[in-house]
């Protein structure tokens, strides 16, 4: 019996995935075959498409296709988007607390607004994702940073206030970097 090798699709592009462990060389070859820049592949942007749906009373309901747990609303577009940012951050924090993978945002389509989380929350989500990928515990992160486990726990908790420079230092300890991008609203 012949087993077809699985394929990895990115939009309309695809490549075949070999059975077994993926080596760095194989991943590099797959990215090359898909014409995906390695840095772009390793970059995660924490801005998600948001759909605003009018309600009978004139208010708007905000939902996120990639994060269905994030639902909010507001009296007008401005208020709905401000509330949506808070709902998105709370829902993604829930993923961290439940030890789930953070969903990657899809491309926004016409009619959708792109809603980012705050830079500190984005940094904490990136730290959490890097720790999951590398199987780094909070104890190990604390050891690498020379801090207590309690302090490391706070750095990874999106609900805890931390200075972005502390989270950036933790990201660097895992071989990651934080980049803040400013765009027109």
C-alpha positions in Angstrom: 0.0 0.0 0.0 1.4 3.4 -1.0 1.1 6.3 1.4 1.0 9.7 -0.2 3.3 12.2 1.4 1.5 15.1 3.1 1.6 18.6 1.5 1.9 21.9 3.1 -0.2 24.6 1.5 0.4 28.4 1.8 -2.3 30.1 -0.2 -2.1 28.5 -3.7 1.5 27.5 -3.2 2.4 24.1 -1.7 5.3 21.7 -1.1 5.5 18.1 -0.1 6.4 17.3 3.5 8.7 14.3 4.0 7.8 11.8 6.7 9.8 12.1 9.9 11.5 15.0 11.7 11.9 18.3 9.8 15.6 19.3 9.8 16.6 23.0 9.5 17.8 22.2 6.0 14.5 20.7 5.0 12.6 23.6 6.4 14.9 26.0 4.5 14.3 24.0 1.3 10.5 24.0 1.8 10.5 27.8 2.4 12.6 28.3 -0.7 10.3 26.1 -2.8 7.3 28.1 -1.5 9.1 31.4 -2.2 8.7 32.4 1.5 11.3 34.6 3.1 12.7 32.9 6.3 12.5 36.1 8.3 8.9 36.7 7.1 8.1 33.1 8.1 9.5 33.5 11.6 7.7 36.9 12.1 4.4 36.9 13.9 2.2 40.0 13.7 -0.4 40.2 16.4 -3.0 42.2 14.5 -6.2 40.3 13.6 -9.0 41.0 11.0 -12.2 42.1 12.7 -15.7 42.1 11.3 -18.1 44.8 12.4 -21.7 43.8 12.1 -24.5 46.4 12.5 -27.3 45.7 15.0 -30.8 46.9 14.8 -30.2 49.7 17.4 -27.4 51.1 15.3 -24.6 49.7 17.4 -21.9 47.4 16.0 -20.8 43.9 17.1 -17.1 43.1 16.7 -16.0 39.5 16.0 -12.7 37.9 14.9 -12.7 35.0 12.5 -9.3 33.8 13.8 -10.2 34.2 17.5 -13.9 33.3 17.9 -13.7 33.8 21.6 -13.2 37.6 21.1 -16.6 39.3 20.8 -17.3 42.8 21.7 -19.2 45.8 20.4 -19.8 49.5 20.6 -22.2 52.3 19.9 -20.2 53.4 16.8 -17.2 52.2 14.7 -14.6 54.0 16.9 -16.0 52.6 20.2 -16.5 49.1 18.7 -12.9 48.9 17.5 -11.6 50.2 20.9 -13.6 47.6 22.7 -12.6 44.9 20.1 -8.9 45.5 21.0 -9.6 44.8 24.7 -11.7 41.7 23.8 -8.9 40.4 21.5 -6.3 40.8 24.2 -8.5 39.1 26.8 -9.3 36.2 24.4 -5.6 35.7 23.5 -4.7 35.8 27.2 -7.2 33.0 27.6 -5.2 30.9 25.1 -2.1 31.4 27.2 -3.8 30.5 30.4 -5.3 27.4 28.8 -1.8 26.5 27.3 -3.2 26.6 23.8 -1.4 27.7 20.6 -1.9 31.3 19.7 -3.7 31.4 16.3 -2.0 33.1 13.4 -4.0 36.0 12.0 -5.3 35.6 8.5 -5.2 38.3 5.8 -7.8 41.0 6.3 -10.3 41.1 3.4 -12.3 44.1 2.2 -14.7 45.3 4.9 -12.6 44.0 7.8 -10.6 46.2 10.1 -7.2 45.1 11.3 -7.1 45.2 15.1 -3.7 44.9 16.9 -3.0 44.1 20.5 -0.9 46.4 22.5 2.9 46.1 22.1 3.4 44.7 25.6 0.7 42.0 25.0 2.2 41.2 21.6 5.6 40.8 23.2 4.2 38.5 25.9 2.3 36.4 23.3 5.6 36.1 21.3 7.4 35.0 24.4 4.8 32.4 25.2 4.9 31.1 21.6 8.7 30.9 21.6 8.7 29.1 24.9 6.1 26.6 23.5 8.0 26.0 20.3 11.3 25.5 22.1 9.7 23.6 25.0 11.2 26.1 27.5 9.6 26.1 31.0 9.2 29.1 33.2 11.8 27.6 35.5 14.3 27.5 32.6 13.4 31.0 31.5 14.0 32.2 35.0 17.4 30.5 35.1 18.4 32.0 31.7 17.4 35.5 32.9 18.8 35.2 36.4 15.4 36.0 38.0 12.9 34.2 40.2 10.3 31.8 38.7 7.6 34.1 40.0 9.1 37.0 38.0 9.3 34.7 34.9 5.7 33.7 35.4 4.7 37.4 35.4 6.6 38.1 32.2 4.6 35.4 30.4 1.2 36.4 31.8 -0.6 38.8 29.4 -2.8 40.0 32.3 0.2 41.1 34.4 1.7 44.6 33.8 5.3 44.3 32.7 7.7 46.7 31.1 8.2 45.9 27.5 12.0 46.0 27.9 11.8 43.1 30.4 9.8 41.0 27.9 12.2 42.0 25.1 15.1 40.8 27.2 13.3 37.4 27.8 12.7 37.1 24.0 16.4 37.7 23.3 17.2 34.9 25.8 15.2 32.6 23.5 16.8 33.9 20.3 13.9 36.1 19.3 13.7 39.9 18.8 10.9 42.3 19.2 10.1 44.8 16.4 7.5 47.5 16.8 5.9 48.8 13.6 4.0 52.1 13.4 1.5 52.4 10.5 -1.2 54.9 9.6 -4.5 54.3 11.4 
